[in-house]
């Protein structure tokens, strides 16, 4: 069970894989007339404005809505299997912040440079706060009255304990803008008002067919160059996969007291070392680390090292990159799986056939995976047809 919970930490980074791996071509474009009326700017100039932004302090409220197109009831059942291991804390950020992968949430944020950040997740009358203050990271769940504490990235922090406050619209934008290439169209798509601020809208679209990503739109503050809103749309249409943006923002320096934390009387405190989980086998840890690195800002290059071992290979490039894993063993039969898992697999798995044989495609609005009956796995932010075509090609 500990291995299942440990591996679950990688679900969110991998789900974002198709987005973070996309590369961007700097296609010049002029901002269209709109409201507010701002000076014309090219996409290149707007990229430079974002890069030059040095926003160190801010506070405000932002709203994040996520719709991966997953069967939420089934996921709830699966979550019951994956969580709940003895010794864990309901205030542990690894557990709590997985809530952000679905639904709509309101968060308060504050930042004062790299050593002080605070995020508060609001849920009715309950609050969950995550605070990084120097060498300490504190998390408090008001509903369970539990506290989680560990050393952060500050002075005196133990090696390996560097728990970061989750992504703001700027951090989401940075993941897209760190790499550049020729597989992406980038233009300025008019202007907008976001959180009362004048903003340019940067529009990012794949040039390649077969991607599940329709577009990414980033609203950039005209004054500071700070991204204020991030919207990722799927080719399936409907609600955006991710829609995260400030509703209120202030770039002034927050009071130092905002980042202070005192353990409430009677609260249960769990130290990070006390909540440490059983380690995965060394080879599995290495592969998971390489997988996360491969889906990071630098693209999918990290998969190359995995492929050398004969397990994982990379097909294609840019937005239509597909990772192929050959397990060397037939796929497990879903009718032999536990009831909760079987229901989940059946709810978003489609049986497919081709010259490769037969298999099942497990779909979200962003990342899809084809599991063939002979044990091969094809996964990427690509359409079902693209996965089947890759399998048919025998790559």
C-alpha positions in Angstrom: 0.0 0.0 0.0 2.9 2.4 0.8 4.2 1.9 -2.8 0.8 2.8 -4.2 0.7 6.0 -2.2 4.3 6.8 -3.1 3.7 6.3 -6.8 0.5 8.4 -6.7 2.7 11.5 -6.2 3.7 11.2 -9.8 0.2 11.2 -11.3 -0.2 15.0 -11.3 3.2 15.8 -12.9 2.6 13.1 -15.6 -0.9 14.3 -16.3 0.6 17.7 -17.1 3.2 16.0 -19.3 1.7 16.8 -22.7 1.6 20.5 -21.8 5.0 20.9 -20.2 6.7 19.0 -23.0 5.3 21.3 -25.7 7.8 23.6 -27.4 7.1 27.0 -28.7 7.9 28.8 -31.9 8.0 32.6 -31.6 5.6 33.6 -34.4 5.4 37.4 -34.6 1.8 38.8 -34.3 0.3 42.1 -33.4 -2.2 42.5 -30.6 -5.7 43.1 -32.0 -7.7 46.1 -30.9 -9.7 45.4 -27.7 -10.7 46.6 -24.4 -8.5 47.7 -22.6 -6.7 49.7 -25.3 -3.0 48.9 -25.0 0.0 49.6 -27.2 0.6 47.0 -29.9 3.0 44.3 -29.0 4.4 41.3 -30.8 4.5 37.8 -29.4 8.3 38.0 -29.2 8.1 41.2 -27.2 5.5 39.8 -24.9 7.7 36.7 -24.2 10.5 39.1 -23.4 8.2 41.0 -21.1 7.4 37.8 -19.2 11.0 36.8 -19.0 12.0 40.3 -17.7 9.3 40.2 -15.0 10.8 40.1 -11.5 7.7 40.0 -9.3 8.9 39.0 -5.9 5.9 40.1 -3.8 2.2 39.7 -4.2 -1.0 38.7 -2.4 -4.4 37.9 -3.7 -7.1 35.4 -4.5 -7.1 33.0 -7.4 -9.6 30.5 -8.7 -8.6 27.2 -10.3 -11.0 24.9 -12.2 -9.8 21.6 -13.5 -11.7 19.2 -15.7 -9.7 16.2 -17.0 -12.8 14.4 -18.1 -12.3 11.6 -15.5 -15.2 9.6 -13.9 -15.0 11.3 -10.5 -17.0 8.6 -8.7 -14.6 6.0 -9.9 -11.6 8.1 -8.8 -13.1 8.5 -5.4 -13.3 4.8 -5.0 -9.7 4.4 -6.2 -8.5 7.1 -3.9 -9.9 5.1 -1.0 -7.7 2.3 -2.0 -4.6 4.4 -2.5 -4.8 6.5 0.6 -5.3 5.9 4.3 -2.0 4.2 5.1 -1.2 4.2 8.7 0.8 7.1 10.1 -0.2 9.6 7.4 -1.6 13.0 8.2 -4.6 14.6 6.6 -2.6 17.8 6.6 0.2 16.3 4.5 0.4 18.4 1.3 1.1 15.3 -0.8 -2.4 14.1 0.1 -4.4 17.3 0.4 -3.4 19.1 -2.7 -4.5 16.2 -5.0 -7.9 17.8 -4.6 -6.9 20.4 -7.1 -6.9 17.9 -9.9 -10.7 18.1 -10.1 -13.5 20.6 -9.6 -13.3 24.3 -8.8 -11.3 25.7 -5.9 -10.6 29.2 -4.4 -7.2 29.9 -3.0 -5.6 32.8 -1.2 -1.9 33.3 -1.9 0.9 35.5 -0.6 4.6 35.7 -1.5 7.6 37.6 -0.3 10.5 36.4 -2.3 11.8 32.8 -2.6 11.8 32.1 1.2 8.2 33.0 2.1 5.0 31.9 0.5 1.6 31.0 1.8 -1.4 29.3 0.1 -4.8 28.8 1.7 -7.3 26.5 0.1 -10.9 27.6 1.0 -13.6 24.9 1.3 -16.7 26.4 2.8 -16.0 27.1 6.5 -12.9 24.9 6.4 -9.4 26.0 5.4 -6.2 24.3 4.5 -3.1 26.4 4.8 0.4 25.6 3.4 3.1 28.0 4.6 6.8 28.2 3.6 8.7 30.4 6.0 12.5 30.2 5.8 13.6 26.7 6.7 10.1 25.5 7.7 7.1 24.2 5.9 3.9 24.1 7.8 0.5 22.8 6.8 -2.7 23.0 8.8 -6.1 21.3 8.1 -8.7 23.1 10.1 -11.3 20.4 9.5 -9.2 17.6 11.1 -7.2 19.9 13.3 -4.0 18.3 12.1 -0.6 20.0 11.5 2.1 18.7 9.2 5.6 20.1 9.6 8.9 19.5 7.8 12.1 21.4 7.0 11.8 23.3 3.7 14.4 24.7 1.3 15.7 27.4 3.7 18.9 27.4 5.7 19.3 24.3 7.8 16.9 22.2 5.8 17.8 18.5 5.6 18.8 17.4 2.1 15.8 16.2 0.0 13.2 18.2 1.9 12.2 20.9 -0.6 8.4 21.0 -0.7 7.3 23.8 -2.9 4.0 25.8 -2.7 1.9 24.7 -5.7 1.9 26.5 -9.1 0.5 30.0 -9.6 -0.5 31.1 -13.1 3.1 32.4 -13.6 4.6 29.0 -12.7 2.2 27.3 -15.1 3.2 29.7 -17.8 6.9 29.2 -17.1 6.5 25.4 -17.8 5.3 26.3 -21.3 7.8 29.0 -22.0 11.1 27.4 -20.9 11.6 25.5 -24.1 11.4 26.8 -27.7 11.0 25.0 -31.0 9.0 25.0 -34.3 6.0 22.9 -33.4 4.0 25.7 -31.9 2.2 28.8 -33.1 2.4 31.7 -30.7 0.4 35.0 -31.2 -1.0 37.9 -29.2 -4.8 37.4 -29.1 -6.0 40.8 -28.0 -6.3 42.2 -24.5 -8.4 41.6 -21.4 -9.1 42.8 -17.8 -8.0 40.2 -15.2 -8.4 40.9 -11.5 -8.8 44.6 -12.4 -5.5 44.7 -14.3 -4.9 45.4 -17.9 -3.5 42.4 -19.7 -2.3 41.1 -23.0 -3.4 37.6 -24.0 -0.8 35.2 -25.3 -2.2 32.4 -27.4 -0.3 29.2 -27.8 -1.5 26.5 -30.3 0.1 23.3 -31.6 1.0 23.3 -35.3 0.8 19.5 -35.3 -2.3 17.5 -35.7 -3.1 14.7 -33.3 -2.5 16.6 -30.0 -5.3 16.7 -27.4 -4.4 20.3 -26.7 -6.5 22.8 -28.6 -4.8 25.9 -27.2 -3.2 27.5 -24.1 -4.0 31.2 -23.3 -2.0 33.2 -20.8 -3.2 36.6 -19.7 -0.1 38.7 -19.0 -0.2 41.8 -16.8 0.6 44.8 -19.1 2.5 46.6 -16.3 4.6 44.0 -14.6 4.7 41.2 -17.1 3.3 38.7 -14.5 1.0 36.0 -15.9 -2.4 36.5 -14.3 -4.4 33.8 -15.8 -3.7 30.4 -17.5 -6.3 28.5 -19.6 -5.7 25.1 -21.3 -8.4 24.0 -23.7 -8.8 20.5 -25.1 -9.7 19.5 -28.7 -12.7 17.8 -27.1 -14.2 21.2 -26.3 -16.4 21.9 -23.3 -14.9 23.3 -20.1 -11.2 24.0 -20.2 -8.9 21.3 -18.8 -7.3 24.0 -16.6 -8.6 27.5 -15.9 -6.5 29.2 -13.2 -6.5 32.9 -12.7 -6.4 35.7 -10.1 -9.6 37.3 -9.1 -7.8 39.8 -6.9 -4.1 40.7 -6.9 -1.8 43.2 -5.1 1.9 43.4 -5.9 2.7 45.1 -2.6 4.9 43.4 0.1 2.7 41.3 2.5 3.2 41.8 6.2 5.8 39.4 7.7 3.1 38.2 10.1 1.2 36.6 7.2 3.8 33.9 7.2 3.9 33.2 10.9 2.4 30.0 12.2 1.6 28.9 15.7 0.4 25.3 16.3 -3.3 25.6 17.5 -3.9 24.3 20.9 -4.9 20.6 20.9 -3.8 20.1 17.3 -2.0 16.8 16.3 1.4 17.5 14.8 3.1 15.1 12.4 6.7 15.7 11.5 7.7 15.0 7.9 10.2 12.3 9.0 7.4 10.6 11.0 5.3 10.4 7.9 8.1 9.0 5.7 6.8 6.1 3.6 8.4 2.8 2.7 10.9 3.3 -0.2 10.2 1.9 -3.6 12.8 -0.5 -5.1 15.8 1.5 -6.3 15.2 0.6 -10.0 11.6 1.8 -9.7 12.6 5.0 -8.0 15.1 5.7 -10.8 12.6 5.1 -13.5 10.0 7.3 -11.8 12.6 10.1 -11.4 13.6 9.8 -15.1 9.9 9.8 -16.1 9.2 13.0 -14.1 12.4 14.6 -15.6 11.4 13.6 -19.1 8.0 15.4 -18.7 9.6 18.5 -17.3 10.3 21.9 -18.8 13.1 20.5 -21.0 10.6 18.3 -22.9 10.8 14.5 -23.2 14.5 14.2 -23.6 14.7 12.4 -20.3 12.9 9.4 -21.9 16.0 8.7 -24.0 17.9 7.4 -21.0 15.1 5.1 -20.1 15.0 3.8 -23.6 18.6 2.6 -23.4 17.5 0.0 -20.9 15.1 -1.5 -23.4 12.0 -0.5 -21.5 10.8 3.0 -22.5 11.1 4.5 -26.0 10.0 7.9 -27.4 8.0 8.3 -30.6 7.6 11.7 -32.3 8.3 15.2 -31.0 6.7 18.3 -29.6 3.0 18.2 -28.9 2.5 14.7 -30.4 5.3 12.9 -28.5 4.3 9.4 -27.4 6.1 7.3 -24.8 6.1 3.6 -25.4 6.8 1.0 -22.7 7.1 -2.7 -23.4 6.4 -4.6 -20.2 7.3 -7.9 -21.9 4.2 -9.5 -20.3 0.5 -9.8 -21.3 -1.7 -7.1 -20.0 -3.7 -8.1 -16.8 -7.3 -8.9 -17.4 -9.5 -6.2 -16.0 -12.1 -8.7 -14.9 -9.6 -10.1 -12.5 -8.9 -6.6 -10.9 -10.5 -5.5 -7.6 -14.1 -4.3 -7.9 -13.3 -0.6 -7.4 -10.4 -0.6 -9.9 -12.4 -2.7 -12.4 -15.3 -0.2 -12.3 -12.8 2.7 -12.8 -11.1 1.1 -15.8 -14.4 0.2 -17.4 -15.8 3.7 -17.0 -13.1 5.4 -19.1 -11.5 2.6 -21.1 -12.4 2.0 -24.8 -11.7 -1.3 -26.5 -9.7 -0.8 -29.8 -8.3 -3.1 -32.5 -5.9 -2.6 -35.3 -3.1 -4.4 -37.1 -1.2 -4.3 -33.8 -3.9 -6.6 -32.3 -6.3 -5.4 -29.6 -6.1 -3.3 -26.5 -7.8 -0.7 -24.3 -7.5 3.1 -24.5 -7.8 4.9 -21.2 -8.8 8.5 -21.9 -8.8 11.9 -20.2 -9.2 15.3 -21.9 -5.5 15.7 -21.9 -3.4 12.5 -21.6 -4.5 9.2 -23.2 -2.9 5.8 -22.9 -3.2 2.6 -25.0 -2.6 -0.7 -23.2 -2.3 -3.5 -25.8 -3.2 -7.0 -24.9 0.4 -8.2 -25.4 1.6 -5.8 -22.7 2.8 -2.7 -24.6 1.8 0.8 -23.4 1.6 4.0 -25.5 0.9 7.2 -23.6 0.9 10.9 -24.5 -1.2 14.1 -24.8 -2.4 12.8 -28.1 -5.7 11.5 -29.5 -6.9 7.9 -29.5 -6.3 7.7 -33.3 -2.7 8.8 -32.8 -2.0 6.1 -30.2 -3.6 3.4 -32.4 -1.6 4.6 -35.5 1.7 4.4 -33.4 0.8 0.9 -32.3 -0.1 -0.1 -35.9 3.2 1.2 -37.1 4.9 -1.2 -34.7 7.2 1.6 -33.4 
